[in-house]
Amino acid sequence: MRISSPVMVNGIIQAISDEYSRKIILSATLKPKSVEDLSKENDIPMSTCYRRVHELVAAGIMIIDKIIITPEGKKFEIFRSAFRSIQINFEAGELVVEAIPNEDIAERLARMWLSMRA
């Protein structure tokens, strides 16, 4: 799918150019993870990881896959990359960004859409 929103295009380019954001996106592409897992796995300070993840969610590059509430009542979120693949091209003097949605997300959205139509 072609990304046409200038805000999202800029968000993707900024995320890819930032080392921590890039590591987070790559780490959460195949398997959803908590911020704590992303921080440990990528050796990113916890506060920086929280900030980057929330920026990526706000930009639409990552999504909340699920929310878990522990028996003690603690709530935490599990995050997944919104895209399985991103390609950036220069075409006819403009920047073109194409992305393949993460398949699990596409399936979930399709199910949600069908359930809302019923």
C-alpha angles and dihedrals in degrees: 000000000000115000107222102168109103089209092056093043090053091046092053093048092048092047093050092048093052113081096213094046091048091052091048093050093048092046094052098044100089100027131024113244142185121245088250091056092046091050095050096041094051099033092240120150110257096239091049091048092051091049094048093046092051090048090050092049091049089051092050093243094113130029137200104258095189144337119234125200114198123218086257090059096252112145123209135167131231115213134206133185111259091217133053093196136012125194125188120196138173108228126173093338097313137095113248121193120193124182138184111219117236102264097229090054093049091051092049092049090050091052091047091049092050092048091052092051093055 
